[in-house]
Amino acid sequence: MVWMQRNKVTFKMIAEYIGVNPVSAGRLCRAEHAPSLRVLQLAAMGIPRALLPSPLDIPPGPKPKHRKKKNTA
């Protein structure tokens, strides 16, 4: 946030640059992890990499579930 204030960058500006809404841009910037494409876009905008979330690509779709075996007695 301090970097944004010093450089007069808003979440609205970030959102327009990467193609999301301002609320999503805020969540993205505050997240611990973000998709690598978004991290690259933010870095291209001039935001220092040290301030960006760690890149982590999670595949879309249903997540695997652990099945419990039923006792059939």
PyMOL Python script that loads the backbone (N, CA, C, O; Angstrom):
from pymol import cmd

cmd.read_pdbstr("""\
ATOM      1  N   MET A   1       0.819  -1.189   0.000  1.00  0.00           N
ATOM      2  CA  MET A   1       0.000   0.000   0.000  1.00  0.00           C
ATOM      3  C   MET A   1       0.871   1.265   0.000  1.00  0.00           C
ATOM      4  O   MET A   1       0.542   2.256  -0.652  1.00  0.00           O
ATOM      5  N   VAL A   2       1.961   1.214   0.725  1.00  0.00           N
ATOM      6  CA  VAL A   2       2.845   2.377   0.776  1.00  0.00           C
ATOM      7  C   VAL A   2       3.423   2.639  -0.614  1.00  0.00           C
ATOM      8  O   VAL A   2       3.483   3.787  -1.055  1.00  0.00           O
ATOM      9  N   TRP A   3       3.848   1.578  -1.304  1.00  0.00           N
ATOM     10  CA  TRP A   3       4.383   1.742  -2.650  1.00  0.00           C
ATOM     11  C   TRP A   3       3.327   2.351  -3.557  1.00  0.00           C
ATOM     12  O   TRP A   3       3.633   3.230  -4.363  1.00  0.00           O
ATOM     13  N   MET A   4       2.094   1.896  -3.434  1.00  0.00           N
ATOM     14  CA  MET A   4       1.014   2.416  -4.271  1.00  0.00           C
ATOM     15  C   MET A   4       0.794   3.906  -4.009  1.00  0.00           C
ATOM     16  O   MET A   4       0.619   4.682  -4.949  1.00  0.00           O
ATOM     17  N   GLN A   5       0.802   4.303  -2.750  1.00  0.00           N
ATOM     18  CA  GLN A   5       0.602   5.712  -2.420  1.00  0.00           C
ATOM     19  C   GLN A   5       1.740   6.570  -2.953  1.00  0.00           C
ATOM     20  O   GLN A   5       1.510   7.646  -3.505  1.00  0.00           O
ATOM     21  N   ARG A   6       2.966   6.091  -2.786  1.00  0.00           N
ATOM     22  CA  ARG A   6       4.126   6.861  -3.253  1.00  0.00           C
ATOM     23  C   ARG A   6       4.148   7.000  -4.767  1.00  0.00           C
ATOM     24  O   ARG A   6       4.610   8.014  -5.290  1.00  0.00           O
ATOM     25  N   ASN A   7       3.653   5.993  -5.473  1.00  0.00           N
ATOM     26  CA  ASN A   7       3.681   6.005  -6.934  1.00  0.00           C
ATOM     27  C   ASN A   7       2.337   6.380  -7.546  1.00  0.00           C
ATOM     28  O   ASN A   7       2.161   6.310  -8.763  1.00  0.00           O
ATOM     29  N   LYS A   8       1.398   6.777  -6.706  1.00  0.00           N
ATOM     30  CA  LYS A   8       0.065   7.213  -7.145  1.00  0.00           C
ATOM     31  C   LYS A   8      -0.605   6.172  -8.047  1.00  0.00           C
ATOM     32  O   LYS A   8      -1.124   6.485  -9.119  1.00  0.00           O
ATOM     33  N   VAL A   9      -0.573   4.927  -7.574  1.00  0.00           N
ATOM     34  CA  VAL A   9      -1.216   3.819  -8.277  1.00  0.00           C
ATOM     35  C   VAL A   9      -2.423   3.386  -7.446  1.00  0.00           C
ATOM     36  O   VAL A   9      -2.325   3.240  -6.228  1.00  0.00           O
ATOM     37  N   THR A  10      -3.546   3.185  -8.103  1.00  0.00           N
ATOM     38  CA  THR A  10      -4.761   2.742  -7.415  1.00  0.00           C
ATOM     39  C   THR A  10      -5.125   1.336  -7.874  1.00  0.00           C
ATOM     40  O   THR A  10      -4.633   0.850  -8.893  1.00  0.00           O
ATOM     41  N   PHE A  11      -5.997   0.693  -7.101  1.00  0.00           N
ATOM     42  CA  PHE A  11      -6.487  -0.626  -7.497  1.00  0.00           C
ATOM     43  C   PHE A  11      -7.282  -0.524  -8.795  1.00  0.00           C
ATOM     44  O   PHE A  11      -7.309  -1.471  -9.582  1.00  0.00           O
ATOM     45  N   LYS A  12      -7.915   0.596  -9.018  1.00  0.00           N
ATOM     46  CA  LYS A  12      -8.645   0.788 -10.267  1.00  0.00           C
ATOM     47  C   LYS A  12      -7.681   0.795 -11.452  1.00  0.00           C
ATOM     48  O   LYS A  12      -7.982   0.216 -12.496  1.00  0.00           O
ATOM     49  N   MET A  13      -6.535   1.440 -11.301  1.00  0.00           N
ATOM     50  CA  MET A  13      -5.537   1.473 -12.368  1.00  0.00           C
ATOM     51  C   MET A  13      -4.989   0.068 -12.628  1.00  0.00           C
ATOM     52  O   MET A  13      -4.835  -0.347 -13.776  1.00  0.00           O
ATOM     53  N   ILE A  14      -4.699  -0.649 -11.552  1.00  0.00           N
ATOM     54  CA  ILE A  14      -4.206  -2.021 -11.687  1.00  0.00           C
ATOM     55  C   ILE A  14      -5.251  -2.880 -12.382  1.00  0.00           C
ATOM     56  O   ILE A  14      -4.925  -3.661 -13.276  1.00  0.00           O
ATOM     57  N   ALA A  15      -6.518  -2.736 -11.970  1.00  0.00           N
ATOM     58  CA  ALA A  15      -7.611  -3.528 -12.537  1.00  0.00           C
ATOM     59  C   ALA A  15      -7.747  -3.288 -14.035  1.00  0.00           C
ATOM     60  O   ALA A  15      -7.920  -4.234 -14.803  1.00  0.00           O
ATOM     61  N   GLU A  16      -7.670  -2.047 -14.447  1.00  0.00           N
ATOM     62  CA  GLU A  16      -7.779  -1.725 -15.872  1.00  0.00           C
ATOM     63  C   GLU A  16      -6.601  -2.305 -16.651  1.00  0.00           C
ATOM     64  O   GLU A  16      -6.769  -2.759 -17.783  1.00  0.00           O
ATOM     65  N   TYR A  17      -5.426  -2.293 -16.059  1.00  0.00           N
ATOM     66  CA  TYR A  17      -4.225  -2.788 -16.741  1.00  0.00           C
ATOM     67  C   TYR A  17      -4.267  -4.299 -16.956  1.00  0.00           C
ATOM     68  O   TYR A  17      -3.874  -4.792 -18.013  1.00  0.00           O
ATOM     69  N   ILE A  18      -4.754  -5.045 -15.932  1.00  0.00           N
ATOM     70  CA  ILE A  18      -4.741  -6.510 -16.054  1.00  0.00           C
ATOM     71  C   ILE A  18      -6.087  -7.087 -16.465  1.00  0.00           C
ATOM     72  O   ILE A  18      -6.190  -8.292 -16.696  1.00  0.00           O
ATOM     73  N   GLY A  19      -7.121  -6.259 -16.561  1.00  0.00           N
ATOM     74  CA  GLY A  19      -8.410  -6.723 -17.063  1.00  0.00           C
ATOM     75  C   GLY A  19      -9.310  -7.401 -16.049  1.00  0.00           C
ATOM     76  O   GLY A  19     -10.004  -8.363 -16.380  1.00  0.00           O
ATOM     77  N   VAL A  20      -9.307  -6.912 -14.816  1.00  0.00           N
ATOM     78  CA  VAL A  20     -10.213  -7.422 -13.779  1.00  0.00           C
ATOM     79  C   VAL A  20     -10.907  -6.230 -13.136  1.00  0.00           C
ATOM     80  O   VAL A  20     -10.620  -5.083 -13.477  1.00  0.00           O
ATOM     81  N   ASN A  21     -11.830  -6.502 -12.194  1.00  0.00           N
ATOM     82  CA  ASN A  21     -12.464  -5.375 -11.507  1.00  0.00           C
ATOM     83  C   ASN A  21     -11.591  -4.932 -10.322  1.00  0.00           C
ATOM     84  O   ASN A  21     -10.736  -5.694  -9.871  1.00  0.00           O
ATOM     85  N   PRO A  22     -11.797  -3.716  -9.819  1.00  0.00           N
ATOM     86  CA  PRO A  22     -10.936  -3.191  -8.749  1.00  0.00           C
ATOM     87  C   PRO A  22     -10.927  -4.034  -7.475  1.00  0.00           C
ATOM     88  O   PRO A  22      -9.899  -4.118  -6.803  1.00  0.00           O
ATOM     89  N   VAL A  23     -12.045  -4.653  -7.135  1.00  0.00           N
ATOM     90  CA  VAL A  23     -12.085  -5.496  -5.932  1.00  0.00           C
ATOM     91  C   VAL A  23     -11.173  -6.710  -6.127  1.00  0.00           C
ATOM     92  O   VAL A  23     -10.429  -7.082  -5.219  1.00  0.00           O
ATOM     93  N   SER A  24     -11.229  -7.320  -7.300  1.00  0.00           N
ATOM     94  CA  SER A  24     -10.363  -8.464  -7.601  1.00  0.00           C
ATOM     95  C   SER A  24      -8.892  -8.056  -7.593  1.00  0.00           C
ATOM     96  O   SER A  24      -8.039  -8.812  -7.127  1.00  0.00           O
ATOM     97  N   ALA A  25      -8.597  -6.878  -8.099  1.00  0.00           N
ATOM     98  CA  ALA A  25      -7.220  -6.388  -8.097  1.00  0.00           C
ATOM     99  C   ALA A  25      -6.717  -6.219  -6.664  1.00  0.00           C
ATOM    100  O   ALA A  25      -5.570  -6.556  -6.368  1.00  0.00           O
ATOM    101  N   GLY A  26      -7.548  -5.709  -5.792  1.00  0.00           N
ATOM    102  CA  GLY A  26      -7.169  -5.549  -4.386  1.00  0.00           C
ATOM    103  C   GLY A  26      -6.907  -6.885  -3.720  1.00  0.00           C
ATOM    104  O   GLY A  26      -5.922  -7.045  -2.999  1.00  0.00           O
ATOM    105  N   ARG A  27      -7.793  -7.848  -3.964  1.00  0.00           N
ATOM    106  CA  ARG A  27      -7.612  -9.185  -3.386  1.00  0.00           C
ATOM    107  C   ARG A  27      -6.335  -9.825  -3.923  1.00  0.00           C
ATOM    108  O   ARG A  27      -5.584 -10.454  -3.178  1.00  0.00           O
ATOM    109  N   LEU A  28      -6.100  -9.660  -5.204  1.00  0.00           N
ATOM    110  CA  LEU A  28      -4.917 -10.226  -5.843  1.00  0.00           C
ATOM    111  C   LEU A  28      -3.646  -9.656  -5.209  1.00  0.00           C
ATOM    112  O   LEU A  28      -2.711 -10.399  -4.912  1.00  0.00           O
ATOM    113  N   CYS A  29      -3.615  -8.368  -5.008  1.00  0.00           N
ATOM    114  CA  CYS A  29      -2.422  -7.719  -4.453  1.00  0.00           C
ATOM    115  C   CYS A  29      -2.188  -8.082  -2.990  1.00  0.00           C
ATOM    116  O   CYS A  29      -1.046  -8.092  -2.530  1.00  0.00           O
ATOM    117  N   ARG A  30      -3.251  -8.378  -2.261  1.00  0.00           N
ATOM    118  CA  ARG A  30      -3.111  -8.717  -0.842  1.00  0.00           C
ATOM    119  C   ARG A  30      -2.944 -10.211  -0.596  1.00  0.00           C
ATOM    120  O   ARG A  30      -2.662 -10.621   0.530  1.00  0.00           O
ATOM    121  N   ALA A  31      -3.112 -11.025  -1.624  1.00  0.00           N
ATOM    122  CA  ALA A  31      -3.054 -12.477  -1.466  1.00  0.00           C
ATOM    123  C   ALA A  31      -1.628 -12.953  -1.208  1.00  0.00           C
ATOM    124  O   ALA A  31      -0.654 -12.282  -1.549  1.00  0.00           O
ATOM    125  N   GLU A  32      -1.537 -14.118  -0.602  1.00  0.00           N
ATOM    126  CA  GLU A  32      -0.237 -14.738  -0.357  1.00  0.00           C
ATOM    127  C   GLU A  32       0.307 -15.356  -1.644  1.00  0.00           C
ATOM    128  O   GLU A  32       1.511 -15.325  -1.898  1.00  0.00           O
ATOM    129  N   HIS A  33      -0.602 -15.922  -2.457  1.00  0.00           N
ATOM    130  CA  HIS A  33      -0.244 -16.540  -3.730  1.00  0.00           C
ATOM    131  C   HIS A  33      -1.162 -16.001  -4.818  1.00  0.00           C
ATOM    132  O   HIS A  33      -2.288 -15.589  -4.542  1.00  0.00           O
ATOM    133  N   ALA A  34      -0.678 -16.007  -6.051  1.00  0.00           N
ATOM    134  CA  ALA A  34      -1.474 -15.560  -7.195  1.00  0.00           C
ATOM    135  C   ALA A  34      -1.021 -16.330  -8.432  1.00  0.00           C
ATOM    136  O   ALA A  34       0.104 -16.827  -8.478  1.00  0.00           O
ATOM    137  N   PRO A  35      -1.897 -16.428  -9.437  1.00  0.00           N
ATOM    138  CA  PRO A  35      -1.481 -17.089 -10.677  1.00  0.00           C
ATOM    139  C   PRO A  35      -0.253 -16.389 -11.278  1.00  0.00           C
ATOM    140  O   PRO A  35      -0.123 -15.166 -11.224  1.00  0.00           O
ATOM    141  N   SER A  36       0.634 -17.197 -11.845  1.00  0.00           N
ATOM    142  CA  SER A  36       1.888 -16.638 -12.355  1.00  0.00           C
ATOM    143  C   SER A  36       1.658 -15.588 -13.442  1.00  0.00           C
ATOM    144  O   SER A  36       2.424 -14.629 -13.540  1.00  0.00           O
ATOM    145  N   LEU A  37       0.620 -15.754 -14.254  1.00  0.00           N
ATOM    146  CA  LEU A  37       0.319 -14.749 -15.280  1.00  0.00           C
ATOM    147  C   LEU A  37       0.019 -13.395 -14.643  1.00  0.00           C
ATOM    148  O   LEU A  37       0.505 -12.366 -15.112  1.00  0.00           O
ATOM    149  N   ARG A  38      -0.775 -13.395 -13.584  1.00  0.00           N
ATOM    150  CA  ARG A  38      -1.116 -12.135 -12.908  1.00  0.00           C
ATOM    151  C   ARG A  38       0.115 -11.506 -12.266  1.00  0.00           C
ATOM    152  O   ARG A  38       0.274 -10.286 -12.301  1.00  0.00           O
ATOM    153  N   VAL A  39       0.983 -12.324 -11.682  1.00  0.00           N
ATOM    154  CA  VAL A  39       2.202 -11.793 -11.065  1.00  0.00           C
ATOM    155  C   VAL A  39       3.077 -11.139 -12.140  1.00  0.00           C
ATOM    156  O   VAL A  39       3.644 -10.069 -11.915  1.00  0.00           O
ATOM    157  N   LEU A  40       3.183 -11.780 -13.299  1.00  0.00           N
ATOM    158  CA  LEU A  40       3.949 -11.186 -14.396  1.00  0.00           C
ATOM    159  C   LEU A  40       3.331  -9.872 -14.868  1.00  0.00           C
ATOM    160  O   LEU A  40       4.050  -8.917 -15.164  1.00  0.00           O
ATOM    161  N   GLN A  41       1.999  -9.820 -14.939  1.00  0.00           N
ATOM    162  CA  GLN A  41       1.326  -8.588 -15.353  1.00  0.00           C
ATOM    163  C   GLN A  41       1.585  -7.466 -14.356  1.00  0.00           C
ATOM    164  O   GLN A  41       1.838  -6.328 -14.750  1.00  0.00           O
ATOM    165  N   LEU A  42       1.522  -7.783 -13.075  1.00  0.00           N
ATOM    166  CA  LEU A  42       1.771  -6.763 -12.048  1.00  0.00           C
ATOM    167  C   LEU A  42       3.220  -6.288 -12.102  1.00  0.00           C
ATOM    168  O   LEU A  42       3.493  -5.099 -11.938  1.00  0.00           O
ATOM    169  N   ALA A  43       4.144  -7.213 -12.331  1.00  0.00           N
ATOM    170  CA  ALA A  43       5.557  -6.838 -12.438  1.00  0.00           C
ATOM    171  C   ALA A  43       5.779  -5.962 -13.668  1.00  0.00           C
ATOM    172  O   ALA A  43       6.559  -5.010 -13.624  1.00  0.00           O
ATOM    173  N   ALA A  44       5.094  -6.285 -14.766  1.00  0.00           N
ATOM    174  CA  ALA A  44       5.218  -5.477 -15.984  1.00  0.00           C
ATOM    175  C   ALA A  44       4.688  -4.067 -15.781  1.00  0.00           C
ATOM    176  O   ALA A  44       5.084  -3.131 -16.476  1.00  0.00           O
ATOM    177  N   MET A  45       3.796  -3.935 -14.829  1.00  0.00           N
ATOM    178  CA  MET A  45       3.228  -2.624 -14.521  1.00  0.00           C
ATOM    179  C   MET A  45       4.212  -1.768 -13.724  1.00  0.00           C
ATOM    180  O   MET A  45       4.026  -0.559 -13.585  1.00  0.00           O
ATOM    181  N   GLY A  46       5.265  -2.411 -13.200  1.00  0.00           N
ATOM    182  CA  GLY A  46       6.275  -1.671 -12.464  1.00  0.00           C
ATOM    183  C   GLY A  46       6.268  -1.915 -10.971  1.00  0.00           C
ATOM    184  O   GLY A  46       7.042  -1.298 -10.240  1.00  0.00           O
ATOM    185  N   ILE A  47       5.415  -2.796 -10.508  1.00  0.00           N
ATOM    186  CA  ILE A  47       5.373  -3.107  -9.080  1.00  0.00           C
ATOM    187  C   ILE A  47       6.560  -4.011  -8.771  1.00  0.00           C
ATOM    188  O   ILE A  47       6.759  -5.015  -9.456  1.00  0.00           O
ATOM    189  N   PRO A  48       7.357  -3.675  -7.750  1.00  0.00           N
ATOM    190  CA  PRO A  48       8.527  -4.496  -7.418  1.00  0.00           C
ATOM    191  C   PRO A  48       8.137  -5.940  -7.074  1.00  0.00           C
ATOM    192  O   PRO A  48       7.162  -6.173  -6.360  1.00  0.00           O
ATOM    193  N   ARG A  49       8.898  -6.892  -7.584  1.00  0.00           N
ATOM    194  CA  ARG A  49       8.605  -8.318  -7.359  1.00  0.00           C
ATOM    195  C   ARG A  49       8.590  -8.672  -5.877  1.00  0.00           C
ATOM    196  O   ARG A  49       7.844  -9.561  -5.466  1.00  0.00           O
ATOM    197  N   ALA A  50       9.396  -7.997  -5.074  1.00  0.00           N
ATOM    198  CA  ALA A  50       9.448  -8.285  -3.641  1.00  0.00           C
ATOM    199  C   ALA A  50       8.108  -7.996  -2.959  1.00  0.00           C
ATOM    200  O   ALA A  50       7.816  -8.551  -1.900  1.00  0.00           O
ATOM    201  N   LEU A  51       7.305  -7.138  -3.561  1.00  0.00           N
ATOM    202  CA  LEU A  51       6.017  -6.763  -2.972  1.00  0.00           C
ATOM    203  C   LEU A  51       4.852  -7.602  -3.510  1.00  0.00           C
ATOM    204  O   LEU A  51       3.729  -7.499  -3.017  1.00  0.00           O
ATOM    205  N   LEU A  52       5.123  -8.420  -4.507  1.00  0.00           N
ATOM    206  CA  LEU A  52       4.056  -9.189  -5.150  1.00  0.00           C
ATOM    207  C   LEU A  52       3.847 -10.530  -4.463  1.00  0.00           C
ATOM    208  O   LEU A  52       4.751 -11.044  -3.804  1.00  0.00           O
ATOM    209  N   PRO A  53       2.638 -11.104  -4.618  1.00  0.00           N
ATOM    210  CA  PRO A  53       2.401 -12.441  -4.073  1.00  0.00           C
ATOM    211  C   PRO A  53       3.260 -13.479  -4.798  1.00  0.00           C
ATOM    212  O   PRO A  53       3.699 -13.254  -5.926  1.00  0.00           O
ATOM    213  N   SER A  54       3.490 -14.593  -4.151  1.00  0.00           N
ATOM    214  CA  SER A  54       4.242 -15.681  -4.773  1.00  0.00           C
ATOM    215  C   SER A  54       3.425 -16.283  -5.909  1.00  0.00           C
ATOM    216  O   SER A  54       2.222 -16.488  -5.754  1.00  0.00           O
ATOM    217  N   PRO A  55       4.053 -16.570  -7.049  1.00  0.00           N
ATOM    218  CA  PRO A  55       3.304 -17.187  -8.146  1.00  0.00           C
ATOM    219  C   PRO A  55       2.993 -18.649  -7.831  1.00  0.00           C
ATOM    220  O   PRO A  55       3.867 -19.412  -7.420  1.00  0.00           O
ATOM    221  N   LEU A  56       1.728 -19.021  -8.033  1.00  0.00           N
ATOM    222  CA  LEU A  56       1.293 -20.396  -7.801  1.00  0.00           C
ATOM    223  C   LEU A  56       0.115 -20.668  -8.713  1.00  0.00           C
ATOM    224  O   LEU A  56      -0.946 -20.060  -8.576  1.00  0.00           O
ATOM    225  N   ASP A  57       0.311 -21.589  -9.645  1.00  0.00           N
ATOM    226  CA  ASP A  57      -0.759 -21.946 -10.573  1.00  0.00           C
ATOM    227  C   ASP A  57      -1.489 -23.179 -10.057  1.00  0.00           C
ATOM    228  O   ASP A  57      -0.912 -24.262  -9.966  1.00  0.00           O
ATOM    229  N   ILE A  58      -2.754 -23.004  -9.724  1.00  0.00           N
ATOM    230  CA  ILE A  58      -3.597 -24.099  -9.263  1.00  0.00           C
ATOM    231  C   ILE A  58      -4.500 -24.494 -10.418  1.00  0.00           C
ATOM    232  O   ILE A  58      -5.221 -23.647 -10.945  1.00  0.00           O
ATOM    233  N   PRO A  59      -4.482 -25.766 -10.829  1.00  0.00           N
ATOM    234  CA  PRO A  59      -5.319 -26.168 -11.960  1.00  0.00           C
ATOM    235  C   PRO A  59      -6.798 -25.981 -11.647  1.00  0.00           C
ATOM    236  O   PRO A  59      -7.225 -26.210 -10.516  1.00  0.00           O
ATOM    237  N   PRO A  60      -7.589 -25.566 -12.646  1.00  0.00           N
ATOM    238  CA  PRO A  60      -9.019 -25.396 -12.420  1.00  0.00           C
ATOM    239  C   PRO A  60      -9.722 -26.746 -12.317  1.00  0.00           C
ATOM    240  O   PRO A  60      -9.165 -27.787 -12.665  1.00  0.00           O
ATOM    241  N   GLY A  61     -10.936 -26.700 -11.839  1.00  0.00           N
ATOM    242  CA  GLY A  61     -11.739 -27.915 -11.772  1.00  0.00           C
ATOM    243  C   GLY A  61     -11.875 -28.420 -10.357  1.00  0.00           C
ATOM    244  O   GLY A  61     -11.339 -27.832  -9.417  1.00  0.00           O
ATOM    245  N   PRO A  62     -12.600 -29.519 -10.212  1.00  0.00           N
ATOM    246  CA  PRO A  62     -12.827 -30.062  -8.872  1.00  0.00           C
ATOM    247  C   PRO A  62     -11.521 -30.542  -8.240  1.00  0.00           C
ATOM    248  O   PRO A  62     -10.641 -31.077  -8.914  1.00  0.00           O
ATOM    249  N   LYS A  63     -11.425 -30.342  -6.969  1.00  0.00           N
ATOM    250  CA  LYS A  63     -10.243 -30.767  -6.230  1.00  0.00           C
ATOM    251  C   LYS A  63     -10.447 -32.210  -5.760  1.00  0.00           C
ATOM    252  O   LYS A  63     -11.577 -32.610  -5.480  1.00  0.00           O
ATOM    253  N   PRO A  64      -9.371 -32.994  -5.671  1.00  0.00           N
ATOM    254  CA  PRO A  64      -9.518 -34.380  -5.215  1.00  0.00           C
ATOM    255  C   PRO A  64      -9.970 -34.432  -3.767  1.00  0.00           C
ATOM    256  O   PRO A  64      -9.558 -33.619  -2.939  1.00  0.00           O
ATOM    257  N   LYS A  65     -10.822 -35.400  -3.478  1.00  0.00           N
ATOM    258  CA  LYS A  65     -11.323 -35.580  -2.116  1.00  0.00           C
ATOM    259  C   LYS A  65     -10.830 -36.914  -1.589  1.00  0.00           C
ATOM    260  O   LYS A  65     -10.657 -37.875  -2.340  1.00  0.00           O
ATOM    261  N   HIS A  66     -10.613 -36.954  -0.312  1.00  0.00           N
ATOM    262  CA  HIS A  66     -10.227 -38.208   0.322  1.00  0.00           C
ATOM    263  C   HIS A  66     -11.502 -38.960   0.660  1.00  0.00           C
ATOM    264  O   HIS A  66     -12.399 -38.442   1.326  1.00  0.00           O
ATOM    265  N   ARG A  67     -11.557 -40.185   0.187  1.00  0.00           N
ATOM    266  CA  ARG A  67     -12.742 -41.006   0.447  1.00  0.00           C
ATOM    267  C   ARG A  67     -12.511 -41.853   1.688  1.00  0.00           C
ATOM    268  O   ARG A  67     -11.447 -42.445   1.871  1.00  0.00           O
ATOM    269  N   LYS A  68     -13.518 -41.897   2.526  1.00  0.00           N
ATOM    270  CA  LYS A  68     -13.464 -42.767   3.688  1.00  0.00           C
ATOM    271  C   LYS A  68     -14.117 -44.088   3.298  1.00  0.00           C
ATOM    272  O   LYS A  68     -15.168 -44.119   2.657  1.00  0.00           O
ATOM    273  N   LYS A  69     -13.475 -45.162   3.695  1.00  0.00           N
ATOM    274  CA  LYS A  69     -14.047 -46.472   3.416  1.00  0.00           C
ATOM    275  C   LYS A  69     -15.157 -46.759   4.417  1.00  0.00           C
ATOM    276  O   LYS A  69     -15.008 -46.542   5.620  1.00  0.00           O
ATOM    277  N   LYS A  70     -16.258 -47.245   3.894  1.00  0.00           N
ATOM    278  CA  LYS A  70     -17.399 -47.575   4.758  1.00  0.00           C
ATOM    279  C   LYS A  70     -17.221 -48.998   5.291  1.00  0.00           C
ATOM    280  O   LYS A  70     -16.793 -49.903   4.574  1.00  0.00           O
ATOM    281  N   ASN A  71     -17.553 -49.163   6.537  1.00  0.00           N
ATOM    282  CA  ASN A  71     -17.522 -50.504   7.127  1.00  0.00           C
ATOM    283  C   ASN A  71     -18.830 -51.206   6.790  1.00  0.00           C
ATOM    284  O   ASN A  71     -19.906 -50.742   7.168  1.00  0.00           O
ATOM    285  N   THR A  72     -18.737 -52.302   6.092  1.00  0.00           N
ATOM    286  CA  THR A  72     -19.936 -53.061   5.748  1.00  0.00           C
ATOM    287  C   THR A  72     -19.901 -54.350   6.537  1.00  0.00           C
ATOM    288  O   THR A  72     -19.325 -55.341   6.089  1.00  0.00           O
ATOM    289  N   ALA A  73     -20.512 -54.343   7.709  1.00  0.00           N
ATOM    290  CA  ALA A  73     -20.503 -55.520   8.562  1.00  0.00           C
ATOM    291  C   ALA A  73     -21.833 -56.197   8.597  1.00  0.00           C
ATOM    292  O   ALA A  73     -21.992 -57.212   9.276  1.00  0.00           O
TER     293      ALA A  73
END
""", "prot")
cmd.dss("prot")
cmd.show_as("cartoon", "prot")
cmd.util.cbc("prot")
cmd.orient("prot")
